[in-house]
Amino acid sequence: MSTPNLYAIPRPGLRWLPVWRRNFLVWRKLAIPSVLGNLADPLIYMLGLGYGLGGMLPQMNGVSYVAFLAAGTVVASTMNAATFEALYSSFSRMHVQKTWDAILNTPLSLDHVLAGELVWAASKSLLSGLAILVVIFALGLTTSPLALWAIPVIFLTGMTFAAMGLIVCALAPSYDFFMYYFTLFITPMLLVSGVFFPADQLPAVVHAVASWLPLAHAVGLARPLLLGQVPENALMHVSALLAIALVAFYIASALTRRRLLK
């Protein structure tokens, strides 16, 4: 038996679809509680901070604070949903339930499994982002048709954070390891990427570093669209998210091969 090339470029083709479908069929049994769970936390932030704190604030960048916050909440919710799925659920299927081992005893390869997990996490995060988007439309916080372009932005954001999450999943010895990722990366990024306030209010050095973060690129795309504007530097933001997603998925593939196939 030949030794697998741990660092080969992933070539999943479309054979990841059965993995995606398997995860979807399992999720469908608990779809409503899952969607409501993903919706509750960001909705509380948006309504509590938006109407509570927003009532004491002047307009933010020419719009009400709740409208400003709503756009950031969409991508923050997407980030959290993709990250949780790529960390806890994927780790459970890989390490605890041994679902991946069972799949690898079929004609599917690890590339197919990882690609299926990536697209599934992005799909699940898309549902979370869409749920917030529906609430935003229902509350009249956006009426622009440009806001519909936020849908591909949500999916791309989900893909990016799912790919990054799979890296951590490949490295994690246990569930406890994920707290380091949230505490040291996700939470600080949430605070400095312009979700809750304009990022240009940060010190210059912090702002410069924060502008490279994936969530900052997602906010830079989603907020103008929800406010009825064409994003500035849209190509740069899209390219950055795509590049991060591709590089992160390659790293996750290499690390997962080293963990499972060595």
TORKOLGU-432638 format. One record per residue: residue number from 1; residue in one letter; x, z, y of N, C-alpha, C in turn. Coordinates in steps of 0.05 Angstrom, whole numbers, plus 5000, padded with zeros to 4 digits. Layout:
N
REC  drenro  lose  n.xx  n.zz  n.yy  ca.xx  ca.zz  ca.yy  c.xx  c.zz  c.yy
REC     NUM     A     X     Z     Y      X      Z      Y     X     Z     Y
...
END
This chain:
262
REC  drenro  lose  n.xx  n.zz  n.yy  ca.xx  ca.zz  ca.yy  c.xx  c.zz  c.yy
REC       1     M  5017  5000  4976   5000   5000   5000  5018  5000  5025
REC       2     S  5013  4981  5044   5029   4979   5067  5023  5001  5087
REC       3     T  5044  5009  5102   5040   5030   5122  5027  5018  5146
REC       4     P  5006  5031  5157   4992   5020   5180  5009  5021  5205
REC       5     N  5007  5001  5222   5021   5002   5248  5006  5020  5267
REC       6     L  5017  5043  5273   5002   5063   5289  4998  5054  5317
REC       7     Y  5015  5035  5327   5014   5028   5355  5005  4999  5359
REC       8     A  4992  4987  5340   4981   4960   5343  4957  4961  5362
REC       9     I  4953  4938  5376   4931   4936   5394  4905  4936  5378
REC      10     P  4885  4953  5386   4860   4953   5371  4846  4926  5372
REC      11     R  4835  4918  5349   4820   4892   5348  4794  4897  5333
REC      12     P  4775  4911  5346   4750   4918   5331  4730  4896  5327
REC      13     G  4732  4874  5343   4711   4854   5341  4684  4865  5346
REC      14     L  4664  4857  5330   4637   4868   5332  4630  4886  5308
REC      15     R  4650  4892  5292   4643   4908   5268  4640  4937  5274
REC      16     W  4641  4945  5300   4636   4972   5308  4606  4977  5309
REC      17     L  4590  4956  5309   4561   4959   5312  4548  4978  5291
REC      18     P  4556  4976  5266   4544   4996   5247  4550  5025  5254
REC      19     V  4573  5030  5265   4580   5057   5273  4562  5066  5296
REC      20     W  4559  5048  5316   4541   5054   5338  4513  5059  5328
REC      21     R  4504  5042  5310   4476   5044   5300  4472  5070  5284
REC      22     R  4492  5078  5269   4491   5103   5254  4487  5127  5273
REC      23     N  4503  5127  5295   4501   5149   5314  4475  5148  5329
REC      24     F  4465  5124  5335   4439   5122   5348  4416  5132  5331
REC      25     L  4417  5126  5305   4395   5134   5287  4395  5165  5285
REC      26     V  4418  5177  5284   4420   5206   5283  4409  5218  5309
REC      27     W  4418  5207  5332   4410   5217   5358  4380  5214  5363
REC      28     R  4368  5192  5352   4340   5186   5357  4321  5208  5347
REC      29     K  4330  5224  5327   4314   5245   5317  4310  5268  5338
REC      30     L  4330  5270  5355   4329   5291   5376  4332  5279  5404
REC      31     A  4321  5255  5408   4326   5241   5432  4315  5255  5457
REC      32     I  4290  5265  5455   4278   5277   5479  4293  5303  5488
REC      33     P  4298  5322  5470   4314   5345   5478  4342  5337  5489
REC      34     S  4354  5317  5477   4380   5309   5486  4379  5298  5515
REC      35     V  4360  5281  5521   4357   5269   5547  4351  5291  5568
REC      36     L  4332  5309  5560   4325   5330   5579  4348  5349  5584
REC      37     G  4364  5354  5563   4388   5371   5567  4408  5359  5585
REC      38     N  4413  5333  5583   4431   5319   5600  4421  5316  5629
REC      39     L  4394  5317  5631   4382   5313   5658  4381  5339  5673
REC      40     A  4377  5362  5659   4371   5387   5673  4394  5396  5691
REC      41     D  4418  5397  5681   4441   5408   5697  4446  5392  5723
REC      42     P  4449  5366  5721   4454   5351   5746  4430  5352  5765
REC      43     L  4406  5353  5754   4382   5353   5771  4381  5380  5786
REC      44     I  4389  5402  5773   4389   5427   5787  4409  5427  5810
REC      45     Y  4433  5416  5805   4453   5413   5826  4442  5396  5849
REC      46     M  4431  5373  5842   4422   5355   5863  4399  5367  5880
REC      47     L  4380  5379  5867   4357   5390   5882  4365  5417  5896
REC      48     G  4379  5434  5881   4387   5460   5892  4405  5457  5916
REC      49     L  4427  5443  5912   4446   5439   5934  4436  5420  5955
REC      50     G  4423  5398  5945   4414   5378   5964  4393  5388  5983
REC      51     Y  4373  5402  5973   4352   5411   5991  4358  5439  6002
REC      52     G  4372  5455  5986   4378   5482   5996  4401  5482  6016
REC      53     L  4425  5475  6007   4447   5473   6025  4443  5451  6046
REC      54     G  4431  5429  6037   4426   5406   6055  4409  5413  6079
REC      55     G  4391  5433  6076   4374   5441   6098  4390  5454  6120
REC      56     M  4414  5464  6115   4430   5477   6135  4452  5459  6146
REC      57     L  4453  5434  6136   4475   5416   6143  4463  5393  6160
REC      58     P  4479  5383  6178   4471   5358   6192  4474  5335  6172
REC      59     Q  4468  5311  6182   4470   5288   6164  4499  5284  6156
REC      60     M  4502  5274  6132   4529   5269   6120  4534  5239  6119
REC      61     N  4553  5230  6135   4559   5201   6136  4534  5184  6143
REC      62     G  4517  5196  6160   4494   5181   6170  4469  5183  6153
REC      63     V  4470  5198  6132   4446   5201   6114  4442  5231  6109
REC      64     S  4419  5238  6098   4413   5265   6091  4433  5274  6069
REC      65     Y  4438  5300  6068   4457   5310   6048  4447  5306  6020
REC      66     V  4421  5308  6016   4410   5304   5989  4414  5275  5980
REC      67     A  4411  5256  5998   4416   5228   5991  4446  5223  5986
REC      68     F  4463  5236  6002   4492   5234   5998  4499  5246  5971
REC      69     L  4488  5269  5964   4495   5282   5939  4484  5267  5915
REC      70     A  4461  5255  5918   4447   5241   5895  4466  5220  5883
REC      71     A  4479  5205  5899   4497   5184   5888  4520  5196  5873
REC      72     G  4531  5217  5883   4553   5230   5868  4543  5243  5842
REC      73     T  4518  5253  5843   4507   5265   5819  4503  5246  5796
REC      74     V  4497  5221  5803   4493   5200   5782  4518  5196  5766
REC      75     V  4541  5193  5779   4566   5187   5765  4577  5213  5753
REC      76     A  4572  5236  5766   4582   5261   5754  4567  5267  5728
REC      77     S  4540  5262  5728   4525   5265   5703  4534  5246  5682
REC      78     T  4540  5222  5689   4551   5202   5670  4578  5212  5658
REC      79     M  4595  5221  5675   4621   5232   5667  4617  5254  5646
REC      80     N  4600  5273  5653   4596   5296   5635  4585  5288  5608
REC      81     A  4565  5270  5609   4552   5261   5584  4572  5247  5566
REC      82     A  4588  5228  5577   4607   5213   5562  4629  5232  5551
REC      83     T  4638  5251  5567   4659   5269   5559  4650  5287  5536
REC      84     F  4626  5299  5539   4616   5316   5518  4613  5301  5492
REC      85     E  4603  5277  5493   4598   5261   5468  4625  5254  5455
REC      86     A  4645  5245  5472   4671   5237   5461  4687  5261  5451
REC      87     L  4681  5285  5462   4696   5309   5453  4682  5322  5430
REC      88     Y  4660  5336  5436   4647   5354   5416  4635  5338  5393
REC      89     S  4619  5318  5400   4605   5303   5378  4624  5287  5361
REC      90     S  4643  5273  5374   4662   5257   5359  4680  5275  5342
REC      91     F  4689  5297  5354   4706   5315   5338  4691  5326  5314
REC      92     S  4665  5332  5318   4649   5342   5296  4648  5321  5273
REC      93     R  4643  5296  5281   4642   5275   5261  4669  5270  5248
REC      94     M  4690  5273  5263   4717   5267   5252  4727  5290  5236
REC      95     H  4726  5315  5246   4740   5337   5234  4723  5356  5218
REC      96     V  4698  5360  5226   4681   5380   5213  4664  5367  5191
REC      97     Q  4648  5347  5199   4630   5334   5180  4644  5314  5162
REC      98     K  4668  5305  5171   4683   5285   5156  4668  5258  5154
REC      99     T  4651  5253  5174   4636   5227   5174  4655  5204  5175
REC     100     W  4676  5206  5192   4695   5184   5194  4709  5178  5168
REC     101     D  4715  5199  5152   4727   5194   5126  4709  5178  5108
REC     102     A  4683  5184  5109   4664   5169   5093  4663  5140  5102
REC     103     I  4662  5135  5128   4661   5108   5138  4686  5092  5131
REC     104     L  4709  5106  5131   4734   5092   5125  4736  5085  5096
REC     105     N  4718  5094  5079   4717   5086   5051  4700  5061  5047
REC     106     T  4690  5050  5069   4675   5025   5069  4694  5003  5080
REC     107     P  4686  4978  5082   4703   4957   5093  4710  4961  5122
REC     108     L  4699  4981  5136   4705   4985   5164  4732  4999  5167
REC     109     S  4746  4994  5189   4772   5006   5195  4769  5027  5216
REC     110     L  4791  5041  5222   4790   5061   5243  4785  5049  5270
REC     111     D  4795  5025  5275   4789   5011   5300  4759  5008  5304
REC     112     H  4745  5001  5283   4716   4998   5285  4703  5024  5290
REC     113     V  4712  5045  5277   4700   5072   5282  4704  5081  5311
REC     114     L  4729  5078  5321   4734   5087   5348  4719  5070  5369
REC     115     A  4718  5044  5364   4703   5027   5383  4673  5034  5383
REC     116     G  4662  5040  5359   4634   5048   5357  4629  5075  5371
REC     117     E  4648  5093  5368   4645   5119   5382  4647  5115  5412
REC     118     L  4665  5098  5421   4669   5092   5450  4643  5081  5462
REC     119     V  4633  5060  5449   4609   5047   5461  4584  5066  5458
REC     120     W  4583  5081  5437   4561   5100   5434  4562  5121  5456
REC     121     A  4585  5133  5461   4587   5153   5482  4580  5141  5510
REC     122     A  4588  5116  5514   4581   5102   5540  4551  5097  5541
REC     123     S  4539  5090  5518   4510   5085   5517  4495  5110  5523
REC     124     K  4504  5132  5511   4490   5157   5515  4493  5167  5544
REC     125     S  4516  5163  5556   4520   5170   5584  4503  5152  5602
REC     126     L  4499  5127  5594   4482   5109   5609  4454  5120  5611
REC     127     L  4444  5130  5589   4417   5142   5589  4416  5166  5609
REC     128     S  4437  5182  5609   4437   5205   5627  4438  5196  5656
REC     129     G  4455  5176  5662   4456   5166   5689  4430  5153  5698
REC     130     L  4417  5138  5679   4392   5125   5686  4370  5145  5691
REC     131     A  4370  5167  5677   4350   5188   5681  4352  5199  5710
REC     132     I  4377  5204  5718   4381   5213   5746  4373  5192  5766
REC     133     L  4379  5167  5760   4372   5145   5778  4342  5142  5781
REC     134     V  4327  5146  5759   4298   5145   5760  4287  5167  5779
REC     135     V  4299  5191  5777   4290   5213   5794  4296  5207  5823
REC     136     I  4319  5195  5828   4327   5188   5855  4307  5168  5867
REC     137     F  4299  5148  5852   4279   5129   5861  4252  5143  5865
REC     138     A  4245  5161  5847   4219   5175   5848  4217  5192  5873
REC     139     L  4240  5204  5881   4240   5222   5905  4244  5206  5931
REC     140     G  4246  5180  5929   4249   5163   5952  4277  5165  5966
REC     141     L  4297  5175  5951   4323   5178   5962  4338  5151  5964
REC     142     T  4328  5131  5950   4338   5104   5954  4315  5084  5949
REC     143     T  4315  5063  5964   4295   5042   5960  4308  5015  5959
REC     144     S  4334  5014  5961   4348   4988   5962  4350  4975  5935
REC     145     P  4345  4949  5933   4350   4936   5907  4379  4936  5899
REC     146     L  4397  4940  5918   4425   4942   5911  4431  4965  5892
REC     147     A  4413  4985  5892   4417   5009   5875  4417  5001  5846
REC     148     L  4404  4979  5839   4403   4970   5811  4431  4962  5800
REC     149     W  4449  4955  5819   4476   4949   5811  4491  4973  5803
REC     150     A  4479  4997  5808   4492   5022   5798  4491  5024  5768
REC     151     I  4473  5009  5755   4470   5010   5726  4496  5001  5711
REC     152     P  4507  4978  5718   4533   4971   5705  4555  4990  5713
REC     153     V  4554  5001  5737   4574   5021   5746  4572  5045  5728
REC     154     I  4548  5054  5722   4544   5077   5704  4556  5072  5677
REC     155     F  4551  5048  5666   4561   5042   5639  4592  5041  5639
REC     156     L  4603  5028  5660   4632   5027   5662  4645  5054  5665
REC     157     T  4632  5072  5681   4641   5099   5684  4640  5114  5657
REC     158     G  4618  5110  5642   4616   5122   5616  4638  5113  5597
REC     159     M  4644  5087  5597   4665   5076   5580  4692  5089  5587
REC     160     T  4697  5092  5612   4723   5102   5621  4727  5131  5612
REC     161     F  4706  5148  5617   4709   5176   5609  4707  5180  5579
REC     162     A  4692  5163  5565   4692   5165   5536  4719  5159  5524
REC     163     A  4732  5138  5535   4759   5131   5525  4779  5154  5530
REC     164     M  4777  5166  5554   4795   5189   5559  4788  5213  5541
REC     165     G  4762  5217  5536   4755   5239   5518  4764  5235  5490
REC     166     L  4765  5210  5481   4775   5205   5453  4805  5212  5450
REC     167     I  4820  5210  5472   4848   5219   5471  4849  5249  5465
REC     168     V  4833  5264  5480   4833   5293   5476  4822  5300  5448
REC     169     C  4802  5285  5439   4791   5289   5412  4813  5285  5391
REC     170     A  4830  5265  5395   4851   5260   5375  4872  5281  5374
REC     171     L  4876  5296  5397   4896   5316   5399  4886  5344  5392
REC     172     A  4860  5348  5392   4849   5375   5390  4851  5387  5362
REC     173     P  4861  5411  5359   4861   5425   5333  4834  5439  5328
REC     174     S  4819  5445  5349   4793   5458   5346  4776  5454  5371
REC     175     Y  4751  5463  5370   4733   5460   5393  4744  5475  5418
REC     176     D  4758  5497  5414   4768   5513   5436  4787  5497  5454
REC     177     F  4800  5477  5442   4820   5462   5457  4806  5447  5481
REC     178     F  4781  5440  5478   4767   5424   5498  4764  5439  5525
REC     179     M  4764  5465  5524   4761   5481   5549  4785  5475  5568
REC     180     Y  4808  5470  5557   4831   5464   5574  4826  5438  5589
REC     181     Y  4815  5419  5576   4809   5393   5588  4789  5396  5611
REC     182     F  4768  5411  5606   4748   5415   5626  4759  5432  5650
REC     183     T  4773  5453  5643   4782   5471   5664  4804  5459  5681
REC     184     L  4823  5445  5668   4846   5435   5682  4843  5406  5693
REC     185     F  4823  5392  5684   4820   5364   5693  4793  5357  5703
REC     186     I  4772  5361  5686   4745   5352   5694  4735  5367  5718
REC     187     T  4736  5393  5718   4725   5409   5740  4740  5404  5766
REC     188     P  4767  5405  5767   4780   5398   5792  4774  5370  5802
REC     189     M  4772  5351  5784   4766   5324   5792  4738  5322  5804
REC     190     L  4719  5337  5793   4692   5338   5803  4691  5348  5832
REC     191     L  4709  5366  5838   4709   5379   5865  4723  5362  5886
REC     192     V  4742  5345  5878   4758   5331   5898  4752  5301  5900
REC     193     S  4733  5291  5884   4728   5262   5883  4706  5252  5901
REC     194     G  4695  5269  5918   4675   5261   5937  4647  5263  5927
REC     195     V  4642  5278  5905   4615   5282   5895  4599  5300  5914
REC     196     F  4610  5322  5923   4595   5342   5938  4600  5340  5968
REC     197     F  4622  5328  5976   4628   5324   6005  4647  5301  6007
REC     198     P  4649  5289  6031   4667   5266   6035  4696  5274  6028
REC     199     A  4709  5258  6012   4736   5264   6003  4756  5264  6025
REC     200     D  4750  5250  6047   4769   5250   6070  4770  5276  6085
REC     201     Q  4753  5296  6077   4755   5322   6089  4777  5339  6076
REC     202     L  4788  5330  6054   4809   5344   6040  4836  5340  6055
REC     203     P  4855  5358  6050   4882   5353   6061  4892  5326  6052
REC     204     A  4909  5314  6069   4917   5287   6065  4930  5283  6038
REC     205     V  4947  5301  6029   4961   5298   6003  4941  5299  5980
REC     206     V  4922  5318  5982   4902   5321   5961  4884  5296  5960
REC     207     H  4877  5287  5984   4860   5263   5985  4874  5238  5973
REC     208     A  4900  5236  5978   4915   5213   5968  4916  5214  5937
REC     209     V  4920  5238  5926   4920   5241   5897  4893  5236  5885
REC     210     A  4872  5248  5898   4845   5246   5888  4835  5217  5888
REC     211     S  4845  5200  5906   4835   5173   5908  4843  5156  5883
REC     212     W  4862  5166  5867   4870   5153   5843  4854  5161  5819
REC     213     L  4838  5182  5821   4823   5192   5799  4799  5174  5792
REC     214     P  4793  5172  5766   4771   5153   5758  4744  5160  5770
REC     215     L  4738  5186  5774   4713   5194   5785  4711  5185  5814
REC     216     A  4733  5185  5829   4733   5176   5857  4727  5146  5858
REC     217     H  4737  5130  5839   4730   5102   5838  4700  5098  5832
REC     218     A  4690  5114  5814   4661   5112   5807  4644  5119  5831
REC     219     V  4651  5140  5845   4636   5148   5869  4638  5126  5891
REC     220     G  4662  5114  5893   4666   5093   5913  4648  5069  5908
REC     221     L  4640  5065  5883   4622   5043   5877  4593  5051  5879
REC     222     A  4586  5074  5867   4558   5082   5865  4545  5090  5891
REC     223     R  4560  5105  5908   4547   5116   5932  4539  5094  5951
REC     224     P  4556  5074  5958   4546   5053   5976  4522  5038  5964
REC     225     L  4522  5033  5938   4500   5018   5926  4474  5033  5929
REC     226     L  4474  5059  5924   4450   5075   5927  4441  5078  5956
REC     227     L  4459  5074  5974   4453   5076   6003  4447  5048  6014
REC     228     G  4445  5028  5996   4438   5001   6005  4461  4986  6018
REC     229     Q  4485  4992  6011   4509   4979   6022  4525  4966  6000
REC     230     V  4541  4946  6008   4559   4934   5989  4585  4950  5990
REC     231     P  4595  4960  5967   4619   4977   5967  4644  4962  5978
REC     232     E  4659  4977  5994   4685   4966   6002  4704  4968  5979
REC     233     N  4722  4949  5977   4742   4949   5956  4730  4951  5928
REC     234     A  4707  4937  5924   4693   4939   5899  4710  4929  5876
REC     235     L  4724  4907  5880   4741   4895   5859  4763  4915  5851
REC     236     M  4775  4929  5870   4795   4949   5864  4784  4971  5847
REC     237     H  4760  4981  5855   4748   5003   5840  4742  4995  5811
REC     238     V  4730  4971  5808   4723   4961   5781  4748  4957  5765
REC     239     S  4768  4945  5777   4793   4940   5762  4806  4966  5753
REC     240     A  4805  4986  5771   4818   5012   5764  4803  5025  5740
REC     241     L  4777  5024  5741   4762   5036   5719  4766  5021  5693
REC     242     L  4767  4995  5694   4772   4979   5670  4800  4984  5659
REC     243     A  4819  4985  5677   4847   4990   5668  4850  5017  5655
REC     244     I  4837  5038  5667   4839   5065   5656  4825  5065  5628
REC     245     A  4802  5052  5626   4788   5051   5601  4804  5038  5579
REC     246     L  4816  5015  5585   4831   5000   5565  4856  5015  5556
REC     247     V  4871  5026  5576   4896   5041   5569  4889  5066  5554
REC     248     A  4868  5080  5562   4860   5105   5549  4851  5099  5520
REC     249     F  4836  5077  5516   4827   5071   5489  4850  5064  5471
REC     250     Y  4870  5050  5482   4894   5043   5466  4909  5069  5458
REC     251     I  4912  5087  5477   4926   5113   5471  4910  5129  5450
REC     252     A  4883  5130  5454   4866   5144   5435  4868  5132  5407
REC     253     S  4870  5105  5405   4872   5092   5379  4898  5099  5366
REC     254     A  4920  5099  5381   4946   5105   5370  4947  5134  5360
REC     255     L  4937  5152  5377   4937   5181   5369  4920  5187  5345
REC     256     T  4896  5173  5344   4878   5178   5322  4890  5167  5296
REC     257     R  4903  5143  5298   4916   5132   5274  4938  5152  5264
REC     258     R  4953  5163  5283   4974   5181   5275  4963  5206  5262
REC     259     R  4939  5214  5271   4927   5238   5260  4915  5233  5233
REC     260     L  4901  5211  5229   4886   5206   5204  4899  5188  5184
REC     261     L  4917  5170  5193   4928   5150   5175  4957  5154  5168
REC     262     K  4971  5173  5180   5000   5175   5175  5005  5185  5147
END
